[in-house]
Amino acid sequence: MKMYKGFDKDLKCRGYQYEIGRTEKEDSAKLCDRGFHACEYPMDVFGYYAPADSRREKR
C-alpha cells in the first residue's frame, strides 16, 4: 500500500524528527491511536500541513 506522510519544512511531525533514508519502527501500533500516521491520498496531508509550510520529497 502506498501512503503519504505530512510534516513541516524541517521534517518534523508532532515533535518527532524524521530523517531521509532512515527506517522508522514502532514496537506496537493501534489504528488511529498509536503509531506512525499517513494519508492514503496525497492531497489529504494538506489538512494537517499547509502547502506553504510543508516540504515534499520525491523518492
PQR file of N, CA, C, O and H, with PARSE charges and radii, in Angstrom:
ATOM      1  N   MET A   1       0.835  -1.162   0.000 -0.4000 1.5000
ATOM      2  CA  MET A   1       0.000   0.000   0.000 -0.0000 2.0000
ATOM      3  C   MET A   1       0.893   1.244   0.000  0.5500 1.7000
ATOM      4  O   MET A   1       1.837   1.329   0.786 -0.5500 1.4000
ATOM      5  N   LYS A   2       0.606   2.183  -0.856 -0.4000 1.5000
ATOM      6  CA  LYS A   2       1.359   3.433  -0.897 -0.0000 2.0000
ATOM      7  C   LYS A   2       0.633   4.461  -0.044  0.5500 1.7000
ATOM      8  O   LYS A   2      -0.571   4.669  -0.194 -0.5500 1.4000
ATOM      9  H   LYS A   2      -0.161   2.114  -1.495  0.4000 1.0000
ATOM     10  N   MET A   3       1.380   5.106   0.858 -0.4000 1.5000
ATOM     11  CA  MET A   3       0.808   6.112   1.751 -0.0000 2.0000
ATOM     12  C   MET A   3       1.647   7.389   1.657  0.5500 1.7000
ATOM     13  O   MET A   3       2.780   7.366   1.177 -0.5500 1.4000
ATOM     14  H   MET A   3       2.358   4.937   0.979  0.4000 1.0000
ATOM     15  N   TYR A   4       1.077   8.492   2.119 -0.4000 1.5000
ATOM     16  CA  TYR A   4       1.729   9.797   2.046 -0.0000 2.0000
ATOM     17  C   TYR A   4       1.831  10.388   3.448  0.5500 1.7000
ATOM     18  O   TYR A   4       0.855  10.416   4.198 -0.5500 1.4000
ATOM     19  H   TYR A   4       0.157   8.511   2.509  0.4000 1.0000
ATOM     20  N   LYS A   5       3.018  10.854   3.785 -0.4000 1.5000
ATOM     21  CA  LYS A   5       3.288  11.385   5.116 -0.0000 2.0000
ATOM     22  C   LYS A   5       3.465  12.892   5.041  0.5500 1.7000
ATOM     23  O   LYS A   5       4.197  13.395   4.188 -0.5500 1.4000
ATOM     24  H   LYS A   5       3.811  10.831   3.176  0.4000 1.0000
ATOM     25  N   GLY A   6       2.803  13.605   5.926 -0.4000 1.5000
ATOM     26  CA  GLY A   6       2.959  15.053   6.005 -0.0000 2.0000
ATOM     27  C   GLY A   6       3.859  15.434   7.161  0.5500 1.7000
ATOM     28  O   GLY A   6       3.824  14.815   8.224 -0.5500 1.4000
ATOM     29  H   GLY A   6       2.209  13.197   6.618  0.4000 1.0000
ATOM     30  N   PHE A   7       4.663  16.457   6.941 -0.4000 1.5000
ATOM     31  CA  PHE A   7       5.490  17.006   8.012 -0.0000 2.0000
ATOM     32  C   PHE A   7       5.860  18.436   7.635  0.5500 1.7000
ATOM     33  O   PHE A   7       5.592  18.874   6.516 -0.5500 1.4000
ATOM     34  H   PHE A   7       4.691  16.960   6.077  0.4000 1.0000
ATOM     35  N   ASP A   8       6.472  19.164   8.563 -0.4000 1.5000
ATOM     36  CA  ASP A   8       6.831  20.556   8.281 -0.0000 2.0000
ATOM     37  C   ASP A   8       8.126  20.629   7.463  0.5500 1.7000
ATOM     38  O   ASP A   8       8.672  19.601   7.061 -0.5500 1.4000
ATOM     39  H   ASP A   8       6.690  18.808   9.472  0.4000 1.0000
ATOM     40  N   LYS A   9       8.610  21.847   7.222 -0.4000 1.5000
ATOM     41  CA  LYS A   9       9.807  22.040   6.393 -0.0000 2.0000
ATOM     42  C   LYS A   9      11.062  21.412   6.985  0.5500 1.7000
ATOM     43  O   LYS A   9      12.022  21.138   6.265 -0.5500 1.4000
ATOM     44  H   LYS A   9       8.167  22.682   7.548  0.4000 1.0000
ATOM     45  N   ASP A  10      11.056  21.183   8.300 -0.4000 1.5000
ATOM     46  CA  ASP A  10      12.206  20.577   8.981 -0.0000 2.0000
ATOM     47  C   ASP A  10      12.074  19.066   9.129  0.5500 1.7000
ATOM     48  O   ASP A  10      12.844  18.443   9.861 -0.5500 1.4000
ATOM     49  H   ASP A  10      10.276  21.405   8.885  0.4000 1.0000
ATOM     50  N   LEU A  11      11.107  18.480   8.443 -0.4000 1.5000
ATOM     51  CA  LEU A  11      10.822  17.038   8.502 -0.0000 2.0000
ATOM     52  C   LEU A  11      10.386  16.607   9.899  0.5500 1.7000
ATOM     53  O   LEU A  11      10.735  15.516  10.349 -0.5500 1.4000
ATOM     54  H   LEU A  11      10.482  18.986   7.849  0.4000 1.0000
ATOM     55  N   LYS A  12       9.624  17.458  10.588 -0.4000 1.5000
ATOM     56  CA  LYS A  12       9.075  17.113  11.900 -0.0000 2.0000
ATOM     57  C   LYS A  12       7.566  16.960  11.801  0.5500 1.7000
ATOM     58  O   LYS A  12       6.899  17.665  11.043 -0.5500 1.4000
ATOM     59  H   LYS A  12       9.340  18.344  10.222  0.4000 1.0000
ATOM     60  N   CYS A  13       7.047  16.027  12.579 -0.4000 1.5000
ATOM     61  CA  CYS A  13       5.610  15.813  12.683 -0.0000 2.0000
ATOM     62  C   CYS A  13       5.296  15.527  14.141  0.5500 1.7000
ATOM     63  O   CYS A  13       5.777  14.547  14.708 -0.5500 1.4000
ATOM     64  H   CYS A  13       7.589  15.454  13.194  0.4000 1.0000
ATOM     65  N   ARG A  14       4.492  16.382  14.740 -0.4000 1.5000
ATOM     66  CA  ARG A  14       4.104  16.233  16.144 -0.0000 2.0000
ATOM     67  C   ARG A  14       5.314  16.062  17.044  0.5500 1.7000
ATOM     68  O   ARG A  14       5.295  15.251  17.970 -0.5500 1.4000
ATOM     69  H   ARG A  14       4.101  17.179  14.279  0.4000 1.0000
ATOM     70  N   GLY A  15       6.365  16.822  16.775 -0.4000 1.5000
ATOM     71  CA  GLY A  15       7.567  16.801  17.607 -0.0000 2.0000
ATOM     72  C   GLY A  15       8.565  15.709  17.275  0.5500 1.7000
ATOM     73  O   GLY A  15       9.666  15.699  17.825 -0.5500 1.4000
ATOM     74  H   GLY A  15       6.381  17.481  16.023  0.4000 1.0000
ATOM     75  N   TYR A  16       8.209  14.788  16.388 -0.4000 1.5000
ATOM     76  CA  TYR A  16       9.126  13.708  16.025 -0.0000 2.0000
ATOM     77  C   TYR A  16       9.964  14.133  14.826  0.5500 1.7000
ATOM     78  O   TYR A  16       9.415  14.590  13.823 -0.5500 1.4000
ATOM     79  H   TYR A  16       7.315  14.796  15.941  0.4000 1.0000
ATOM     80  N   GLN A  17      11.272  13.992  14.912 -0.4000 1.5000
ATOM     81  CA  GLN A  17      12.176  14.372  13.832 -0.0000 2.0000
ATOM     82  C   GLN A  17      12.424  13.181  12.910  0.5500 1.7000
ATOM     83  O   GLN A  17      12.977  12.164  13.327 -0.5500 1.4000
ATOM     84  H   GLN A  17      11.718  13.621  15.726  0.4000 1.0000
ATOM     85  N   TYR A  18      12.008  13.320  11.653 -0.4000 1.5000
ATOM     86  CA  TYR A  18      12.263  12.293  10.644 -0.0000 2.0000
ATOM     87  C   TYR A  18      13.574  12.593   9.943  0.5500 1.7000
ATOM     88  O   TYR A  18      14.067  13.720   9.973 -0.5500 1.4000
ATOM     89  H   TYR A  18      11.558  14.146  11.313  0.4000 1.0000
ATOM     90  N   GLU A  19      14.135  11.568   9.309 -0.4000 1.5000
ATOM     91  CA  GLU A  19      15.386  11.709   8.573 -0.0000 2.0000
ATOM     92  C   GLU A  19      15.264  10.917   7.274  0.5500 1.7000
ATOM     93  O   GLU A  19      14.851   9.757   7.284 -0.5500 1.4000
ATOM     94  H   GLU A  19      13.735  10.652   9.284  0.4000 1.0000
ATOM     95  N   ILE A  20      15.621  11.540   6.172 -0.4000 1.5000
ATOM     96  CA  ILE A  20      15.541  10.874   4.869 -0.0000 2.0000
ATOM     97  C   ILE A  20      16.465   9.664   4.857  0.5500 1.7000
ATOM     98  O   ILE A  20      17.639   9.757   5.215 -0.5500 1.4000
ATOM     99  H   ILE A  20      15.957  12.482   6.164  0.4000 1.0000
ATOM    100  N   GLY A  21      15.917   8.534   4.440 -0.4000 1.5000
ATOM    101  CA  GLY A  21      16.694   7.308   4.320 -0.0000 2.0000
ATOM    102  C   GLY A  21      16.687   6.438   5.566  0.5500 1.7000
ATOM    103  O   GLY A  21      17.103   5.281   5.505 -0.5500 1.4000
ATOM    104  H   GLY A  21      14.964   8.459   4.148  0.4000 1.0000
ATOM    105  N   ARG A  22      16.222   6.968   6.702 -0.4000 1.5000
ATOM    106  CA  ARG A  22      16.175   6.189   7.934 -0.0000 2.0000
ATOM    107  C   ARG A  22      14.844   5.437   8.002  0.5500 1.7000
ATOM    108  O   ARG A  22      13.801   6.001   7.668 -0.5500 1.4000
ATOM    109  H   ARG A  22      15.885   7.908   6.751  0.4000 1.0000
ATOM    110  N   THR A  23      14.866   4.198   8.421 -0.4000 1.5000
ATOM    111  CA  THR A  23      13.664   3.398   8.589 -0.0000 2.0000
ATOM    112  C   THR A  23      13.111   3.625   9.988  0.5500 1.7000
ATOM    113  O   THR A  23      13.839   3.540  10.977 -0.5500 1.4000
ATOM    114  H   THR A  23      15.713   3.740   8.692  0.4000 1.0000
ATOM    115  N   GLU A  24      11.812   3.916  10.059 -0.4000 1.5000
ATOM    116  CA  GLU A  24      11.146   4.144  11.341 -0.0000 2.0000
ATOM    117  C   GLU A  24      10.438   2.863  11.759  0.5500 1.7000
ATOM    118  O   GLU A  24       9.965   2.106  10.911 -0.5500 1.4000
ATOM    119  H   GLU A  24      11.221   3.986   9.256  0.4000 1.0000
ATOM    120  N   LYS A  25      10.364   2.620  13.056 -0.4000 1.5000
ATOM    121  CA  LYS A  25       9.753   1.390  13.543 -0.0000 2.0000
ATOM    122  C   LYS A  25       9.095   1.651  14.893  0.5500 1.7000
ATOM    123  O   LYS A  25       9.636   2.383  15.722 -0.5500 1.4000
ATOM    124  H   LYS A  25      10.748   3.235  13.745  0.4000 1.0000
ATOM    125  N   GLU A  26       7.929   1.052  15.110 -0.4000 1.5000
ATOM    126  CA  GLU A  26       7.204   1.124  16.383 -0.0000 2.0000
ATOM    127  C   GLU A  26       7.134  -0.274  16.984  0.5500 1.7000
ATOM    128  O   GLU A  26       7.014  -1.260  16.256 -0.5500 1.4000
ATOM    129  H   GLU A  26       7.490   0.458  14.437  0.4000 1.0000
ATOM    130  N   ASP A  27       7.206  -0.360  18.292 -0.4000 1.5000
ATOM    131  CA  ASP A  27       7.070  -1.654  18.961 -0.0000 2.0000
ATOM    132  C   ASP A  27       5.635  -2.156  18.914  0.5500 1.7000
ATOM    133  O   ASP A  27       5.392  -3.359  18.822 -0.5500 1.4000
ATOM    134  H   ASP A  27       7.304   0.441  18.883  0.4000 1.0000
ATOM    135  N   SER A  28       4.685  -1.225  18.977 -0.4000 1.5000
ATOM    136  CA  SER A  28       3.277  -1.613  18.885 -0.0000 2.0000
ATOM    137  C   SER A  28       2.513  -0.494  18.187  0.5500 1.7000
ATOM    138  O   SER A  28       2.971   0.648  18.145 -0.5500 1.4000
ATOM    139  H   SER A  28       4.883  -0.247  19.052  0.4000 1.0000
ATOM    140  N   ALA A  29       1.368  -0.822  17.649 -0.4000 1.5000
ATOM    141  CA  ALA A  29       0.553   0.170  16.948 -0.0000 2.0000
ATOM    142  C   ALA A  29      -0.922  -0.160  17.149  0.5500 1.7000
ATOM    143  O   ALA A  29      -1.303  -1.322  17.292 -0.5500 1.4000
ATOM    144  H   ALA A  29       0.996  -1.749  17.683  0.4000 1.0000
ATOM    145  N   LYS A  30      -1.737   0.883  17.157 -0.4000 1.5000
ATOM    146  CA  LYS A  30      -3.180   0.719  17.243 -0.0000 2.0000
ATOM    147  C   LYS A  30      -3.787   1.729  16.277  0.5500 1.7000
ATOM    148  O   LYS A  30      -3.537   2.929  16.396 -0.5500 1.4000
ATOM    149  H   LYS A  30      -1.428   1.827  17.041  0.4000 1.0000
ATOM    150  N   LEU A  31      -4.570   1.262  15.338 -0.4000 1.5000
ATOM    151  CA  LEU A  31      -5.146   2.101  14.301 -0.0000 2.0000
ATOM    152  C   LEU A  31      -5.820   3.342  14.890  0.5500 1.7000
ATOM    153  O   LEU A  31      -6.659   3.241  15.785 -0.5500 1.4000
ATOM    154  H   LEU A  31      -4.773   0.288  15.241  0.4000 1.0000
ATOM    155  N   CYS A  32      -5.438   4.514  14.372 -0.4000 1.5000
ATOM    156  CA  CYS A  32      -5.985   5.825  14.777 -0.0000 2.0000
ATOM    157  C   CYS A  32      -5.678   6.194  16.231  0.5500 1.7000
ATOM    158  O   CYS A  32      -6.284   7.126  16.761 -0.5500 1.4000
ATOM    159  H   CYS A  32      -4.756   4.596  13.645  0.4000 1.0000
ATOM    160  N   ASP A  33      -4.756   5.492  16.885 -0.4000 1.5000
ATOM    161  CA  ASP A  33      -4.445   5.795  18.277 -0.0000 2.0000
ATOM    162  C   ASP A  33      -2.941   5.876  18.534  0.5500 1.7000
ATOM    163  O   ASP A  33      -2.475   6.821  19.171 -0.5500 1.4000
ATOM    164  H   ASP A  33      -4.264   4.735  16.455  0.4000 1.0000
ATOM    165  N   ARG A  34      -2.192   4.915  18.055 -0.4000 1.5000
ATOM    166  CA  ARG A  34      -0.761   4.854  18.341 -0.0000 2.0000
ATOM    167  C   ARG A  34      -0.027   4.334  17.109  0.5500 1.7000
ATOM    168  O   ARG A  34      -0.473   3.394  16.452 -0.5500 1.4000
ATOM    169  H   ARG A  34      -2.570   4.148  17.537  0.4000 1.0000
ATOM    170  N   GLY A  35       1.108   4.964  16.811 -0.4000 1.5000
ATOM    171  CA  GLY A  35       1.920   4.540  15.682 -0.0000 2.0000
ATOM    172  C   GLY A  35       2.148   5.692  14.735  0.5500 1.7000
ATOM    173  O   GLY A  35       1.663   6.799  14.970 -0.5500 1.4000
ATOM    174  H   GLY A  35       1.470   5.728  17.344  0.4000 1.0000
ATOM    175  N   PHE A  36       2.875   5.448  13.677 -0.4000 1.5000
ATOM    176  CA  PHE A  36       3.127   6.462  12.661 -0.0000 2.0000
ATOM    177  C   PHE A  36       1.896   6.577  11.777  0.5500 1.7000
ATOM    178  O   PHE A  36       1.323   5.569  11.364 -0.5500 1.4000
ATOM    179  H   PHE A  36       3.269   4.549  13.486  0.4000 1.0000
ATOM    180  N   HIS A  37       1.497   7.789  11.491 -0.4000 1.5000
ATOM    181  CA  HIS A  37       0.301   8.021  10.701 -0.0000 2.0000
ATOM    182  C   HIS A  37       0.651   8.540   9.319  0.5500 1.7000
ATOM    183  O   HIS A  37       1.675   9.198   9.134 -0.5500 1.4000
ATOM    184  H   HIS A  37       1.962   8.609  11.826  0.4000 1.0000
ATOM    185  N   ALA A  38      -0.193   8.246   8.360 -0.4000 1.5000
ATOM    186  CA  ALA A  38      -0.014   8.696   6.984 -0.0000 2.0000
ATOM    187  C   ALA A  38      -1.390   8.773   6.329  0.5500 1.7000
ATOM    188  O   ALA A  38      -2.385   8.303   6.882 -0.5500 1.4000
ATOM    189  H   ALA A  38      -1.025   7.711   8.510  0.4000 1.0000
ATOM    190  N   CYS A  39      -1.425   9.369   5.151 -0.4000 1.5000
ATOM    191  CA  CYS A  39      -2.685   9.536   4.417 -0.0000 2.0000
ATOM    192  C   CYS A  39      -2.685   8.664   3.172  0.5500 1.7000
ATOM    193  O   CYS A  39      -1.647   8.454   2.545 -0.5500 1.4000
ATOM    194  H   CYS A  39      -0.617   9.750   4.702  0.4000 1.0000
ATOM    195  N   GLU A  40      -3.843   8.168   2.828 -0.4000 1.5000
ATOM    196  CA  GLU A  40      -3.986   7.343   1.634 -0.0000 2.0000
ATOM    197  C   GLU A  40      -3.942   8.187   0.363  0.5500 1.7000
ATOM    198  O   GLU A  40      -3.476   7.725  -0.678 -0.5500 1.4000
ATOM    199  H   GLU A  40      -4.687   8.339   3.337  0.4000 1.0000
ATOM    200  N   TYR A  41      -4.429   9.426   0.452 -0.4000 1.5000
ATOM    201  CA  TYR A  41      -4.484  10.313  -0.710 -0.0000 2.0000
ATOM    202  C   TYR A  41      -3.546  11.504  -0.488  0.5500 1.7000
ATOM    203  O   TYR A  41      -3.603  12.137   0.566 -0.5500 1.4000
ATOM    204  H   TYR A  41      -4.808   9.802   1.298  0.4000 1.0000
ATOM    205  N   PRO A  42      -2.690  11.817  -1.453 -0.5600 1.5000
ATOM    206  CA  PRO A  42      -1.665  12.850  -1.260  0.2800 2.0000
ATOM    207  C   PRO A  42      -2.213  14.220  -0.845  0.5500 1.7000
ATOM    208  O   PRO A  42      -1.586  14.897  -0.030 -0.5500 1.4000
ATOM    209  N   MET A  43      -3.339  14.641  -1.369 -0.4000 1.5000
ATOM    210  CA  MET A  43      -3.868  15.962  -1.037 -0.0000 2.0000
ATOM    211  C   MET A  43      -4.371  16.034   0.406  0.5500 1.7000
ATOM    212  O   MET A  43      -4.513  17.129   0.950 -0.5500 1.4000
ATOM    213  H   MET A  43      -3.849  14.092  -2.031  0.4000 1.0000
ATOM    214  N   ASP A  44      -4.640  14.901   1.028 -0.4000 1.5000
ATOM    215  CA  ASP A  44      -5.130  14.887   2.411 -0.0000 2.0000
ATOM    216  C   ASP A  44      -4.088  15.414   3.408  0.5500 1.7000
ATOM    217  O   ASP A  44      -4.455  15.901   4.478 -0.5500 1.4000
ATOM    218  H   ASP A  44      -4.526  14.011   0.586  0.4000 1.0000
ATOM    219  N   VAL A  45      -2.809  15.324   3.072 -0.4000 1.5000
ATOM    220  CA  VAL A  45      -1.784  15.819   4.005 -0.0000 2.0000
ATOM    221  C   VAL A  45      -1.915  17.320   4.236  0.5500 1.7000
ATOM    222  O   VAL A  45      -1.484  17.821   5.275 -0.5500 1.4000
ATOM    223  H   VAL A  45      -2.511  14.929   2.203  0.4000 1.0000
ATOM    224  N   PHE A  46      -2.503  18.049   3.285 -0.4000 1.5000
ATOM    225  CA  PHE A  46      -2.647  19.492   3.445 -0.0000 2.0000
ATOM    226  C   PHE A  46      -3.699  19.849   4.493  0.5500 1.7000
ATOM    227  O   PHE A  46      -3.789  21.010   4.893 -0.5500 1.4000
ATOM    228  H   PHE A  46      -2.853  17.642   2.441  0.4000 1.0000
ATOM    229  N   GLY A  47      -4.479  18.902   4.938 -0.4000 1.5000
ATOM    230  CA  GLY A  47      -5.386  19.128   6.050 -0.0000 2.0000
ATOM    231  C   GLY A  47      -4.640  19.221   7.374  0.5500 1.7000
ATOM    232  O   GLY A  47      -5.185  19.697   8.370 -0.5500 1.4000
ATOM    233  H   GLY A  47      -4.407  17.959   4.614  0.4000 1.0000
ATOM    234  N   TYR A  48      -3.384  18.761   7.380 -0.4000 1.5000
ATOM    235  CA  TYR A  48      -2.543  18.788   8.577 -0.0000 2.0000
ATOM    236  C   TYR A  48      -1.426  19.820   8.456  0.5500 1.7000
ATOM    237  O   TYR A  48      -1.040  20.443   9.446 -0.5500 1.4000
ATOM    238  H   TYR A  48      -2.942  18.374   6.571  0.4000 1.0000
ATOM    239  N   TYR A  49      -0.910  19.997   7.249 -0.4000 1.5000
ATOM    240  CA  TYR A  49       0.169  20.951   6.996 -0.0000 2.0000
ATOM    241  C   TYR A  49      -0.159  21.729   5.730  0.5500 1.7000
ATOM    242  O   TYR A  49      -0.380  21.145   4.669 -0.5500 1.4000
ATOM    243  H   TYR A  49      -1.223  19.491   6.446  0.4000 1.0000
ATOM    244  N   ALA A  50      -0.187  23.040   5.849 -0.4000 1.5000
ATOM    245  CA  ALA A  50      -0.458  23.899   4.689 -0.0000 2.0000
ATOM    246  C   ALA A  50       0.660  23.740   3.661  0.5500 1.7000
ATOM    247  O   ALA A  50       1.816  23.558   4.044 -0.5500 1.4000
ATOM    248  H   ALA A  50      -0.007  23.515   6.710  0.4000 1.0000
ATOM    249  N   PRO A  51       0.344  23.805   2.356 -0.5600 1.5000
ATOM    250  CA  PRO A  51       1.359  23.631   1.319  0.2800 2.0000
ATOM    251  C   PRO A  51       2.560  24.575   1.489  0.5500 1.7000
ATOM    252  O   PRO A  51       3.693  24.173   1.224 -0.5500 1.4000
ATOM    253  N   ALA A  52       2.335  25.798   1.917 -0.4000 1.5000
ATOM    254  CA  ALA A  52       3.426  26.765   2.060 -0.0000 2.0000
ATOM    255  C   ALA A  52       4.328  26.421   3.246  0.5500 1.7000
ATOM    256  O   ALA A  52       5.475  26.867   3.292 -0.5500 1.4000
ATOM    257  H   ALA A  52       1.415  26.125   2.132  0.4000 1.0000
ATOM    258  N   ASP A  53       3.838  25.647   4.194 -0.4000 1.5000
ATOM    259  CA  ASP A  53       4.616  25.289   5.388 -0.0000 2.0000
ATOM    260  C   ASP A  53       5.086  23.837   5.364  0.5500 1.7000
ATOM    261  O   ASP A  53       5.554  23.320   6.378 -0.5500 1.4000
ATOM    262  H   ASP A  53       2.906  25.285   4.158  0.4000 1.0000
ATOM    263  N   SER A  54       4.965  23.186   4.228 -0.4000 1.5000
ATOM    264  CA  SER A  54       5.322  21.770   4.108 -0.0000 2.0000
ATOM    265  C   SER A  54       6.567  21.599   3.259  0.5500 1.7000
ATOM    266  O   SER A  54       7.101  22.550   2.688 -0.5500 1.4000
ATOM    267  H   SER A  54       4.584  23.606   3.404  0.4000 1.0000
ATOM    268  N   ARG A  55       7.003  20.368   3.198 -0.4000 1.5000
ATOM    269  CA  ARG A  55       8.151  20.007   2.361 -0.0000 2.0000
ATOM    270  C   ARG A  55       7.785  18.733   1.626  0.5500 1.7000
ATOM    271  O   ARG A  55       7.218  17.810   2.210 -0.5500 1.4000
ATOM    272  H   ARG A  55       6.570  19.596   3.662  0.4000 1.0000
ATOM    273  N   ARG A  56       8.109  18.684   0.352 -0.4000 1.5000
ATOM    274  CA  ARG A  56       7.839  17.498  -0.451 -0.0000 2.0000
ATOM    275  C   ARG A  56       9.151  16.837  -0.797  0.5500 1.7000
ATOM    276  O   ARG A  56      10.136  17.511  -1.100 -0.5500 1.4000
ATOM    277  H   ARG A  56       8.570  19.433  -0.123  0.4000 1.0000
ATOM    278  N   GLU A  57       9.165  15.545  -0.753 -0.4000 1.5000
ATOM    279  CA  GLU A  57      10.323  14.749  -1.173 -0.0000 2.0000
ATOM    280  C   GLU A  57       9.837  13.717  -2.168  0.5500 1.7000
ATOM    281  O   GLU A  57       8.916  12.956  -1.871 -0.5500 1.4000
ATOM    282  H   GLU A  57       8.365  14.998  -0.507  0.4000 1.0000
ATOM    283  N   LYS A  58      10.431  13.680  -3.323 -0.4000 1.5000
ATOM    284  CA  LYS A  58      10.133  12.627  -4.295 -0.0000 2.0000
ATOM    285  C   LYS A  58      11.131  11.530  -4.098  0.5500 1.7000
ATOM    286  O   LYS A  58      12.338  11.767  -4.138 -0.5500 1.4000
ATOM    287  H   LYS A  58      11.179  14.299  -3.564  0.4000 1.0000
ATOM    288  N   ARG A  59      10.643  10.323  -3.884 -0.4000 1.5000
ATOM    289  CA  ARG A  59      11.540   9.194  -3.639 -0.0000 2.0000
ATOM    290  C   ARG A  59      11.166   8.054  -4.537  0.5500 1.7000
ATOM    291  O   ARG A  59      11.799   6.999  -4.491 -0.5500 1.4000
ATOM    292  H   ARG A  59       9.662  10.130  -3.852  0.4000 1.0000
TER
END
